[in-house]
């Protein structure tokens, strides 16, 4: 799952503190909402993300990294650091503002 398209970008945004679907969608504008929803469901089924329903009106749903998901933080940061060093700047721009090295393939 981690190597799938957009997975690294979603993890990066969750690590940065985005918790609601709209926040994630806004942070990753080139990703369709349908695909974002599919990836979040997959992360949830794999125990990387938990979906939390808050008792508000209207209902608020948050996505939070589990311990298993937070354990990926070092790997995500290392990949980003590697990409900043070794990938040309224009490759980052082509990734539509996504984290270096975490752009979808």
C-alpha positions in Angstrom: 0.0 0.0 0.0 2.8 2.4 0.9 4.2 2.3 -2.6 0.9 3.0 -4.4 0.2 6.2 -6.2 -0.4 9.2 -4.0 0.2 7.2 -0.8 3.3 9.1 0.2 1.7 12.4 -0.4 -1.3 11.5 1.8 1.0 10.3 4.6 3.0 13.5 4.3 -0.2 15.6 4.8 -1.4 13.5 7.7 2.0 13.9 9.3 1.7 17.6 8.8 -1.5 17.6 10.8 -4.3 17.5 8.2 -7.1 15.5 9.6 -10.3 16.1 7.7 -11.1 15.0 4.2 -11.4 18.5 3.0 -8.0 19.5 4.3 -6.4 16.5 2.6 -8.2 17.2 -0.6 -7.2 20.9 -0.6 -3.6 20.0 0.1 -3.5 17.5 -2.8 -5.5 19.3 -5.5 -4.4 17.1 -8.4 -5.8 14.0 -6.7 -9.5 13.2 -7.2 -11.7 12.9 -4.2 -12.7 9.4 -5.3 -9.1 8.2 -5.2 -8.4 10.0 -1.9 -11.4 8.2 -0.4 -10.2 4.9 -1.7 -6.7 5.4 -0.4 -7.9 6.5 3.0 -10.2 3.4 3.2 -7.2 1.2 2.3 -5.0 2.9 4.9 -7.8 2.3 7.5 -8.1 -1.4 6.6 -4.3 -1.8 6.9 -4.3 -0.2 10.3 -2.3 2.9 9.2 -5.1 5.4 9.7 -8.1 5.4 12.0 -11.4 7.1 11.0 -12.8 9.0 13.9 -16.4 10.3 13.9 -16.9 13.3 16.2 -20.3 13.9 17.7 -20.8 17.4 16.3 -23.6 18.9 14.2 -23.0 18.3 11.4 -21.0 15.2 12.0 -17.2 15.7 11.7 -15.0 12.9 10.5 -11.2 13.0 11.1 -8.5 10.8 9.9 -5.6 10.1 12.3 -2.4 8.1 11.9 -2.3 5.1 14.2 0.9 4.1 15.9 1.6 1.9 12.9 1.1 5.0 10.6 3.2 7.3 12.7 6.0 4.7 12.6 6.4 5.6 8.9 7.3 9.2 9.7 11.1 8.6 9.6 10.9 6.9 6.3 8.7 9.7 4.7 11.1 12.3 6.0 14.2 10.4 4.7 12.6 10.0 1.2 11.8 13.7 1.2 15.4 14.7 2.2 16.8 12.4 -0.5 14.6 13.8 -3.2 15.5 17.4 -2.2 19.1 16.5 -2.7 19.0 14.4 -5.8 15.9 15.4 -7.8 16.1 18.5 -10.1 13.9 21.4 -9.0 11.8 21.2 -12.2 10.8 17.6 -11.3 9.4 18.9 -8.1 7.4 21.6 -9.9 6.0 18.9 -12.2 4.8 17.1 -9.2 2.2 19.9 -8.6 3.6 21.1 -5.4 3.8 17.7 -3.8 6.7 16.7 -1.5 9.8 15.9 -3.4 10.1 12.2 -4.0 6.6 11.6 -2.9 4.9 12.5 -6.1 2.6 9.9 -7.7 4.2 7.6 -10.2 
